[in-house]
Amino acid sequence: MPTVTFLGPMMYRRRMDMSGEWIRGEAVEVKQSWVDKYRHILTPDTFRVEGDTGVTVDEGNDGIPDAGWTKKDISAWLKAKGAEFGGYATKAKLLGLVEETLNPPAPEPEPAVVEEPVAEEAVEETITGDEE
């Protein structure tokens, strides 16, 4: 579960979701859905959010998974492309599969079939005398 820590500048701050206060430096465990709902006010200069796995940032805005994507979103993209992968896969392994999916290895050329020339049998023509 994510944890949110109030960084200041004041010692206390009123909570936006319920009655009570944030205390500077005190880590509070919250649900991912809570972080998603209040993300717009969790600015890095005021709050530190650790363990947040809910946002995919597409670095190139190209729809291709990169380091900014979450594992869940990379897995969904790979499944949509028909790629197969086992149970537990690290983010790095999933990104490697993305690379393989986008750039599949070139197929091995089939060995060339060498046909040996057929030896022609010498045909003997018999001369009957009419060919003159």
N, C-alpha and C positions, 0 to 999 in steps of 0.2 A: 504494500500500500504506500502511496506517496506521503511524504511529510512536508509540511510547510512551516518555515521559520520566519517570524517577523524580524526584520533587520533594523528597523528604526525609520526615521531619525529620533522619534520620541520614545519614551520608555513603554508607553501603552498606546493601543489604538483600538477603537471600537470595531467589533467584528461585523462584517457585512451580511452574514448569513443568519445570525441569531444574536440573542442578547449575550453580552460578555465582552471580553477584551482579548486582543493579542498582546502578549507580553514579549518584549524584545529579547531575542536569543532563545526563546522556548520553542522547541520543535513540537508540532501538533500533527498527529497522524490523521489523514483524511482519506476519503474514497476517491477513486479515479474520476467518478462522475462529478464529485464536488469540484475537483480541479478543472474539469472541462467546463463546468458552469461558470466558475469565477475566474477563469484564465485571464480575461481582459483586465482585471485589476491586480493580478499577481505580477507586478512589474519587478524586474530583477534588482532594481536599486532599493526596493522596499521589502521584498519577500524572496526567500530562497526556497525553490521547490525541488525536492529530490525524489527520484523514483517515478517521475511522470513518464508514462509510455503512451500517451494518447494522441500525439500529434505527428502527422507525417508532413514533412516539409520537402517539397520537390525542388531540389536545388536548381535544376535547369528548366523547370516548368515544361518538361518534355514527356511526362507520363512514364518515364523509365525509372525503375527503382534505383536509388543511390543511397549514400550514407545517411541522408536526412529522413528516409522512410523508416517506419517501425517494422519489426519482424512480422507482425501480423499482416500488415499491408503488403509486404514483399511476398509472403507466403500466398496470399490471395492472388496476387498478380501472376505468380508462377503457376498456380493451379489453373487460372484462366487461360494460360498459354499452353497447358497440357504437360508441363514439366513434372517429373516425379521425384520425390525426395522422401527420406525416411523420417521417423519420429522427431527426435531432437536435432535441430540444426542451428548452428550459431548464425548470427547476422552476417558474418563474413562468408560463411559457407553458402548462405542463401544468395548473397550478392555474386558469388562465383557462379552459381547456377543461372543467375540472370544473364551474366556474360556469356555462358555457354548456350543459353536459349537464344540470345540475340545473334551470336556468332557461332553457329554449330560447326564442328570440325568438318573439314572437307572430306568427302567420301574417298575411300581408298580406291585408286584406279584398279580395274579388273586386269588380271594378267593377260597380256596380249596372246591370242591364240595364233601360233605360227603354223601355217599349213605348209607341209612339204610339197614341192612340185611333184606332180604325177609324171612318172617317166612314161613317155610315149613308146609304145611297142612299134618296132620297125615292121612295117607292112611290106611284104615283098609282092611286087606286081609281076605277074607273069605276062610276058609279051606273047600275044597270040598271032601277031602278024597283021592284024586289022588296023593297028594304030598308025600305020604309015600313011 
